[in-house]
Every structure is written in structure tokens, then in C-alpha cells.
Amino acid sequence: MNNSASNINHLKYGFWPGLIFPLIMFLIMYLVRYHEVGILEYLSNLWRFQILIKLMTLCVLPNLLLFLVFFKKKYDMAARGVLMATFIYAFLVIISVAIQSL
């Protein structure tokens, strides 16, 4: 493995993009479709109509692409970081479902 590959193959280089990419995806969806509505009102409506959880799961899809890129390049630690971030989102979805079912 060359020096630049060993620099990228760290948990943090997968974890932080794995956390940030879904948020960017959510922001893009908001700006493209509902930019005339305030962000807090948008989130409130998503929660009220029980769409927020579904949208959160769709926003995590870019992590799959990122994971596959790291996996193909054999950056196993970075791929693990993406997987960790994805599990955090999965945990948030499970908590949201539990709260919403109350």
C-alpha cells in the first residue's frame, strides 16, 4: 500500500463523510423541492406526516456508494467508518420509530 493510501485508510476518513453525506443529501432534497418553506416548518411537517423516518433512510443511500468505493480500493478502516456512521443513522431511525409509535 502506498503512502497516500495509508493516509486515507483511517476510521475518521470514512466516519465523518458517512455522517455528513446524508445531511447534505437531506439539505439538497429540501432546497430543490421545498426551499420556500422554512426548515423548521419543513421538519415539523415531515414528522407530523410520518415521512421524516423514510426520508432519513433514503438520505443514507450515498453511504452505500462511499462504502463500496472504500471497499474496492481496500481501505478497510475507512469503510468501517462509513459503516459506523450508517449504524448511527440506523439507531436514530429505530429511536424515531419508537417515539413516533407512542
Backbone as JSON, one array per atom type, in Angstrom:
{
  "sequence": "MNNSASNINHLKYGFWPGLIFPLIMFLIMYLVRYHEVGILEYLSNLWRFQILIKLMTLCVLPNLLLFLVFFKKKYDMAARGVLMATFIYAFLVIISVAIQSL",
  "N": [[0.85, -1.17, 0.0], [0.64, 2.18, -0.91], [1.95, 5.35, 0.29], [0.01, 7.48, 0.26], [-2.37, 6.05, 0.21], [-2.31, 4.76, 2.65], [-2.62, 6.94, 4.27], [-5.26, 7.68, 3.87], [-6.68, 5.49, 4.7], [-8.1, 5.37, 7.31], [-10.24, 5.33, 10.16], [-11.57, 7.78, 10.64], [-11.7, 9.02, 8.13], [-13.7, 7.74, 6.87], [-15.79, 7.81, 8.64], [-16.58, 10.54, 9.21], [-17.31, 11.62, 6.59], [-19.35, 9.76, 6.19], [-21.2, 10.54, 8.08], [-21.75, 13.14, 7.26], [-22.52, 13.15, 4.5], [-25.25, 12.07, 4.28], [-26.63, 14.2, 5.54], [-26.07, 16.32, 3.81], [-27.35, 15.33, 1.56], [-30.01, 15.37, 2.46], [-30.32, 18.14, 2.81], [-30.03, 19.0, 0.16], [-32.29, 17.81, -0.99], [-34.25, 19.22, 0.37], [-33.71, 21.91, -0.44], [-34.08, 21.79, -3.21], [-36.75, 21.06, -3.58], [-38.51, 22.16, -1.54], [-37.78, 24.8, -0.82], [-39.11, 27.19, -0.35], [-40.4, 26.99, 2.03], [-39.81, 27.29, 5.52], [-37.04, 25.75, 7.2], [-37.49, 24.59, 9.75], [-40.27, 24.4, 9.84], [-40.6, 22.69, 7.7], [-39.31, 20.35, 8.67], [-41.01, 19.85, 10.84], [-43.43, 19.32, 9.51], [-42.68, 17.03, 8.1], [-42.27, 15.26, 10.22], [-44.84, 15.22, 11.38], [-46.42, 14.12, 9.34], [-45.33, 11.65, 9.21], [-43.11, 11.13, 7.55], [-40.5, 11.73, 7.85], [-38.79, 9.71, 8.87], [-38.71, 7.88, 6.76], [-37.52, 9.47, 4.82], [-35.07, 9.96, 6.03], [-33.91, 7.42, 5.89], [-33.61, 7.16, 3.13], [-31.78, 9.17, 2.61], [-29.43, 8.12, 3.52], [-28.47, 6.48, 1.59], [-26.3, 7.42, -0.14], [-24.13, 6.69, 1.4], [-23.76, 4.01, 0.89], [-22.61, 3.95, -1.66], [-20.22, 5.31, -1.06], [-19.13, 3.53, 0.8], [-18.75, 1.28, -0.87], [-16.83, 2.27, -2.65], [-14.61, 2.7, -0.94], [-14.29, 0.06, -0.1], [-13.67, -1.29, -2.47], [-11.23, -0.11, -3.09], [-9.76, -1.14, -1.14], [-9.61, 0.11, 1.35], [-10.05, -0.6, 4.2], [-10.41, 0.31, 6.88], [-11.46, 2.88, 6.53], [-13.82, 2.18, 5.24], [-15.05, 0.84, 7.33], [-15.52, 3.02, 8.99], [-17.49, 4.4, 7.54], [-19.49, 2.52, 7.72], [-19.91, 2.54, 10.49], [-20.97, 5.14, 10.84], [-23.31, 4.83, 9.38], [-24.63, 2.95, 10.93], [-25.14, 4.54, 13.14], [-27.04, 6.3, 12.08], [-29.01, 4.37, 11.57], [-29.63, 3.61, 14.18], [-30.72, 6.03, 15.08], [-32.99, 6.1, 13.47], [-34.41, 3.89, 14.46], [-34.9, 4.76, 17.07], [-36.5, 6.99, 16.47], [-38.71, 5.76, 15.27], [-39.68, 4.36, 17.48], [-40.38, 6.48, 19.19], [-42.28, 7.78, 17.64], [-44.28, 5.91, 17.56], [-45.44, 6.03, 20.0]],
  "CA": [[0.0, 0.0, 0.0], [1.48, 3.36, -0.97], [1.82, 6.28, 1.43], [-1.25, 8.21, 0.23], [-3.45, 5.12, 0.55], [-2.29, 4.52, 4.1], [-3.12, 8.15, 4.92], [-6.72, 7.71, 3.75], [-7.25, 4.3, 5.31], [-8.33, 5.57, 8.74], [-11.65, 5.35, 10.52], [-12.13, 9.12, 10.55], [-11.94, 9.38, 6.74], [-14.96, 7.13, 6.48], [-16.83, 8.15, 9.6], [-17.09, 11.9, 9.04], [-18.13, 11.7, 5.37], [-20.54, 8.94, 6.39], [-22.17, 11.35, 8.83], [-22.06, 14.39, 6.58], [-23.18, 12.95, 3.21], [-26.71, 12.05, 4.4], [-27.12, 15.54, 5.85], [-26.0, 17.07, 2.56], [-28.42, 14.8, 0.71], [-31.26, 15.91, 3.01], [-30.34, 19.56, 2.5], [-30.28, 19.14, -1.28], [-33.71, 17.5, -1.21], [-35.02, 20.36, 0.9], [-33.5, 23.11, -1.25], [-34.62, 21.6, -4.56], [-38.2, 20.9, -3.62], [-39.31, 22.92, -0.56], [-36.99, 25.93, -0.34], [-39.95, 28.33, 0.05], [-40.86, 26.73, 3.4], [-38.72, 27.31, 6.48], [-36.51, 24.41, 7.51], [-38.14, 24.04, 10.94], [-41.63, 24.03, 9.44], [-40.42, 21.51, 6.85], [-39.06, 19.2, 9.56], [-42.22, 19.61, 11.6], [-44.39, 18.66, 8.62], [-42.2, 15.67, 7.83], [-42.53, 14.46, 11.42], [-46.29, 15.09, 11.56], [-46.97, 13.2, 8.33], [-44.56, 10.41, 9.34], [-42.27, 10.97, 6.38], [-39.11, 12.02, 8.22], [-38.04, 8.46, 9.01], [-38.49, 7.34, 5.42], [-36.57, 10.34, 4.14], [-33.76, 9.71, 6.65], [-33.34, 6.18, 5.35], [-33.2, 7.41, 1.75], [-30.61, 10.04, 2.61], [-28.25, 7.34, 3.88], [-28.03, 5.72, 0.41], [-24.95, 7.75, -0.63], [-23.13, 5.96, 2.18], [-23.51, 2.73, 0.23], [-21.64, 4.22, -2.71], [-18.95, 5.63, -0.4], [-18.63, 2.26, 1.36], [-18.27, 0.42, -1.96], [-15.58, 2.85, -3.16], [-13.56, 2.37, 0.02], [-14.11, -1.39, -0.09], [-12.99, -1.66, -3.72], [-9.85, 0.36, -3.01], [-9.18, -1.86, 0.0], [-9.47, 1.0, 2.51], [-10.96, -1.28, 5.12], [-10.72, 1.13, 8.05], [-12.37, 3.95, 6.09], [-15.12, 1.53, 5.0], [-15.64, 0.62, 8.66], [-16.01, 4.31, 9.46], [-18.77, 4.65, 6.87], [-20.44, 1.58, 8.32], [-20.24, 3.06, 11.83], [-21.86, 6.28, 10.67], [-24.59, 4.3, 8.91], [-25.28, 2.35, 12.11], [-25.65, 5.64, 13.97], [-28.3, 6.7, 11.46], [-29.98, 3.3, 11.8], [-30.04, 3.74, 15.57], [-31.61, 7.19, 15.14], [-34.27, 5.71, 12.85], [-35.09, 3.0, 15.41], [-35.4, 5.62, 18.16], [-37.59, 7.8, 15.92], [-39.89, 4.88, 15.12], [-40.2, 4.09, 18.82], [-41.0, 7.71, 19.68], [-43.45, 8.07, 16.84], [-45.34, 4.94, 17.83], [-46.04, 6.29, 21.32]],
  "C": [[0.9, 1.24, 0.0], [1.15, 4.32, 0.17], [0.49, 7.03, 1.43], [-2.43, 7.32, 0.59], [-3.47, 4.87, 2.05], [-2.76, 5.75, 4.87], [-4.64, 8.2, 4.91], [-7.36, 6.57, 4.53], [-7.29, 4.43, 6.84], [-9.83, 5.66, 8.97], [-12.28, 6.72, 10.3], [-12.44, 9.54, 9.12], [-13.16, 8.68, 6.16], [-16.1, 7.59, 7.37], [-17.43, 9.53, 9.34], [-17.84, 12.08, 7.72], [-19.41, 10.88, 5.48], [-21.61, 9.64, 7.21], [-22.65, 12.56, 8.03], [-22.84, 14.18, 5.28], [-24.7, 12.83, 3.32], [-27.32, 13.41, 4.73], [-27.11, 16.43, 4.61], [-27.11, 16.63, 1.62], [-29.78, 15.35, 1.16], [-31.4, 17.39, 2.66], [-30.62, 19.81, 1.01], [-31.75, 18.86, -1.6], [-34.59, 18.66, -0.75], [-34.92, 21.57, -0.03], [-34.11, 22.98, -2.65], [-36.14, 21.65, -4.56], [-38.97, 21.88, -2.75], [-38.58, 24.14, -0.02], [-37.85, 27.12, 0.09], [-40.49, 28.17, 1.47], [-39.64, 26.77, 4.32], [-38.3, 25.9, 6.86], [-37.2, 23.79, 8.72], [-39.58, 23.62, 10.64], [-41.59, 22.77, 8.57], [-40.21, 20.26, 7.69], [-40.3, 18.84, 10.36], [-43.27, 18.88, 10.75], [-43.97, 17.23, 8.29], [-42.49, 14.76, 9.02], [-44.03, 14.19, 11.58], [-46.89, 14.08, 10.58], [-46.21, 11.88, 8.25], [-43.75, 10.09, 8.09], [-40.79, 11.11, 6.73], [-38.27, 10.75, 8.29], [-37.73, 7.86, 7.65], [-37.45, 8.16, 4.66], [-35.16, 10.16, 4.72], [-33.12, 8.46, 6.08], [-32.9, 6.35, 3.9], [-31.93, 8.26, 1.68], [-29.32, 9.29, 2.95], [-27.72, 6.54, 2.67], [-26.67, 6.14, -0.14], [-23.84, 7.07, 0.16], [-22.8, 4.61, 1.56], [-22.46, 2.91, -0.86], [-20.26, 4.5, -2.12], [-18.32, 4.36, 0.17], [-18.04, 1.39, 0.25], [-16.97, 0.96, -2.57], [-14.43, 2.51, -2.23], [-13.26, 0.87, 0.02], [-13.33, -1.84, -1.32], [-11.53, -1.25, -3.7], [-9.09, -0.28, -1.85], [-8.8, -0.93, 1.15], [-10.44, 0.49, 3.57], [-11.34, -0.43, 6.34], [-11.67, 2.28, 7.68], [-13.76, 3.37, 5.82], [-15.82, 1.23, 6.33], [-16.2, 1.92, 9.24], [-17.35, 4.67, 8.83], [-19.84, 3.75, 7.47], [-20.85, 2.03, 9.72], [-21.22, 4.22, 11.75], [-23.25, 5.82, 10.24], [-25.34, 3.64, 10.06], [-25.81, 3.43, 13.05], [-26.97, 6.14, 13.41], [-29.38, 5.64, 11.66], [-30.51, 3.36, 13.23], [-31.0, 4.91, 15.75], [-32.98, 6.87, 14.54], [-35.06, 4.83, 13.8], [-35.67, 3.81, 16.56], [-36.58, 6.45, 17.67], [-38.86, 6.98, 15.75], [-40.5, 4.61, 16.48], [-40.92, 5.32, 19.39], [-42.3, 7.98, 18.94], [-44.61, 7.1, 17.12], [-45.97, 5.13, 19.2], [-47.34, 7.04, 21.22]]
}
